[in-house]
């Protein structure tokens, strides 16, 4: 049974009752990480900050939207692949990339970010837009739309420019939302095992919309991330967890301090 946004929001008061957190995947040592099994081997997730996280995978170490002080990544394996969803400063920073990208690092970005890369970094990068695919060491990576629905928010994330990503690990299909509202393309996702879902105002969506979408596409595990906002727009991950209820196991990464 699927849940429409209207049905979910109408019933959210009831859903916000007592929550039972499903058993977490194994907790790994260091950098507040979690371990998830895939058929090819374990995937270890290290939340870093806001929208930035690192995944140690059987195909290599993947950095998502790395920004900030390079020291935050110093205890982690070097990046084999960097994913960048869009050009906003909390997702894309050239100084950070210059510090963490090695001779062997590959990048996958949306077209707008690709055009902002220096030539030497473009030579390591692939640009893909919504609906396109790339491959990294046998891992299929799909670019999923990420955009605002409300007319007054189109200035933040217009449709067709920015990416979310689906990483097709065998047995651990992973969705990274990027900056988006609860768009139809998110709600239509199928077979997602692990999801990273943004929520903050005014830039993306509130906890009710995020939880409603999760209740519809039903990942096995979900991290609320990117939840600090502007002008009282910060969203509460604990409220998100209560609203999600038993639709998914909610993972609480250490994103802020």
Buried (B, 14 or more C-beta within 10 A) or exposed (E): EEBEBEBBBEBBEEBBEEBEEEEBBEEBEEBBBBBBBBEBBBBBBBBBBBBBBBBBBBBBBBBBBBBBEBEBBEEBEEBBBBBBBBBBEBBBBBEBBEBBBEEEBBBBBBBBBBEEBEEEBBEBBBBBBBEBEBEBEEBEBBBBBBBBBEEEBEEBBEBEBBBBBBBBBEEBBBBBBBBBBBBEBBBEBEEBBBBBBBBBBBBBBBBBBBBBBBBBBBBBBBBBBBBBBEEEBBBBBEBBBBBBBEBBBBBBBEBEE
